[in-house]
């Protein structure tokens, strides 16, 4: 598209699709959502569904930081400096990058924040920034799931590196253990899919991010989801929460 509003250059089939999408989106209520959950709780499966259903933009802070650095925006330049010096990018910088992103036309109906805020301080800074714009977080979807279930989910994942085909020792096992069905090549496990890495990621999640759920609970915007359910059931639960 030559610009966000210019429809003249779009082929007519796509034009119809785009116009229908805009009409459908116009009727949707605005939503500003935060997704919170430990690694493997299904946020990545649900966020594209929510994004399409409610015409929201998906803000994954890691991707946004990389994009800002690549585009050499003033904030991106600062972020790169911090990263080059082996420092963490400051909360204010990340909030600034979110602030820039939500002004884009694609975020007109609202957004899904994923991977942020991870700490209560980040949540407070995010709320202050939104307040200045006269908006706030409408719902926090808390993907609640037992650590033991996560361990089974994550440590059972194996991939065929060259094709990206994924298997699971319990839920979707290969025909021959440890071997890709199609090529017969060995499967590997991602470095962060091991029990030891998961344990440290879960500890960090419980210590830093669980208090964020309490922080938003006091504001009455948290919806707890039973994230151990099959994905289709979680989708149905999300839709119930967001339509109320």
N, C-alpha and C positions, 0 to 999 in steps of 0.2 A: 504494500500500500504506500502511495507516495506521501500521504500524511494521514493522521488518524481519522480525519473526517472525509477525505476525498474518495468518493466511490467511483469516479469516472473511469479509472484505469483497471477496474476489476472485471474479469470475464463474466458474462451474464449469469452463468450457473452459480458461480461463486458469489456473485452479487446477491442473488436470491437467498442463498444460504446465510450470507452476512446480514442481510436485512431482516430475515426471520430471526436470526440470533439476537440482533439488536432489539427487535420487538419483544422477544421472549424475555430478554434481560431487563428491558425497561420496566417490566411488571414485577421484577424480583425485589424484595426488600434489601436495603443495604445491610451488609454484615461485616463486622470486623472481628475476626476469630483468632484465637491462639490455640495451637495444638500442643499438648504436653504429654509426654509418655516416654518410657525408657526405650533404648534401642531394641528393635524387633517387635514393638507393640502394635505395629500396623499403621502408623501415621502416614508413612509413604504410600501405602495402598489406598488410604481413604482421601488424602488431600487432593489428588487430581479429580476424583469423583465430585467432591464438594465444590472444587473450583469451577468445574463445568456446570454443575447444577445451579449454582448461585451467581455465575459470571464474575467471580472474584479473581484477583491476581494472587499468585502464590509467591510468597516472599521467603526464600530459604536464605538465611543470613550469610552462610558460607559462599553461595553463588553470587550474592549481591556484592559482597566484599571483593571477590575476584573480578567481577564486572567493573566495579568502581576503580579498582587498581588498573585494569586493562584500559579503561576509557580515560585514565589520568585526570579524573575529576579532582577538585581541590581536596575533598575528603579521601579520595582514593590515593592521592600522593602521600597524605599523612599516614594512611593505613599501611602503605608499602614501606614507609620509613620505619614504622614500628616493627613490622614483620621482618624487615632486613636486619634489624637490631636484635631479633629474637625475642621481642616483647609481644605481649598480648595486645590486640587492638582495643583501645579504651571503650568503655560502655557508651560514652558520649559520642564517639565517632560512629559506632554501630547505629545508635539511635538517629544520628544525623543522616546516615545512608538510608535508613528506613524512611525517614522524613522526606528525603528526596524522592524515593521510589513511589511512595503512596500518592504523589501528586501527578503521576502519569495517567493518561486516559484509560489504560487497561485496569487501573485500580479504582475507577470511578464508583463502582458498586461496593467497594470494600476489598478486604484482603484476608489471606490466611497467613499467619506467622508461624513458622515451623523452625524449631531450634533456637528460639529467642522469645521471651526472656528466660534465661537459665538461672538467674539469681533474683532475689527480691529487689536488690538495688536496681537491676536492669528493668524490672517490672515497674518500679516507681518512676524511673527516668522515661520509660515508654509512655506511661500514663500522663506525665507532665507535658510531654511533647504533643500527645493527642489532645489534651485539654486546651492547649494553646490554639489548636485548630477547631475547637468546639466539637470534638468527637471523643469516643472512648471505646474500649474493648466491649463488645456485646456478649460474647460467649467464650469461655475457655473449655475446650474439650479435653477432658482428662482420660487418657487411655490407660486405665488401671488394669494391671496384670501381675500375677504372682511371679516372683523371680525364678522359681523352679520351672515354670512353664516356658519362660523366656529362654532359659538355659537349654531346654530341650529343643525349642524352635531354632535357636541360633547356632548351637554347636552341631546340630544335625545337617546344616547347610553345606553342600559341596557344589563346586562349579567346574564346568569344562571351560578352561580359559579362552581357547581360540574362538568358540562359538557363543560363549556367554550362557549356554544352557545350564539351568540350575536343577539340583536334585536335593532331596531331603531323606536322610536315612530312614525316618519313620513315615513321613507323609507322602513322599514322592521318590521312592528309592530307585536307583538304576537297576537294570535287569541283572547285571553282575556287580557286586559291591565294589566301589572304588573306580568303576570304569564307565566311560561315556557310552550310552546306548548306540549312538550312530557311528562314531569313529573307532571305538574301542580304546581310545587314549585315556590316560589316567586323569582322575578328577583331583582338584585341589581344594583346600579350605582357605578362605580369606584370612589374612593375618588377624583381623579384628573379630573373627567369628570363633575364636578359641575360648574355652572356659575361663582361662586366666584373664584375658583382655576384657571379656564380658564382665567378670567380677569387679574389676576396677572401674569400668564404665558405669555399672549399676551403683557402686558405692558413691561415685561422684554424683550420680542422678539423685539418689536418696538424700544425700547431704545438702546439695545445692538447690536442686530443682523442686523437690517436694514442698519446701516452704513457699514456693511461688503459688502452688495450688491453694495453700492455706490463705495466702495473701488475697487471692482472687475470690476465695470462698466467702471471706468477710464482706466482699462487695456483692455477693449473691449472683455471680455470673458463671459459676463452675457447673458443668454437667459431667458426671462420672459415667464412663462407658465401660462395659465389661469387655475388655480387649482380647480376652481369650476365646471369645465366640468366633465362629467362622466369619470370614470377611463380609459376606452378603448380609449376615445378621447385624454386624456392626454398622454397615452402611444404612440399614433400615433404622437402627437406633439413632444414628447421627441425624437422619432426615426427620425423625420424630422430634428430637431436641431442637433442631433449627426451624421447624415449622411452628413451634409453640410460641 
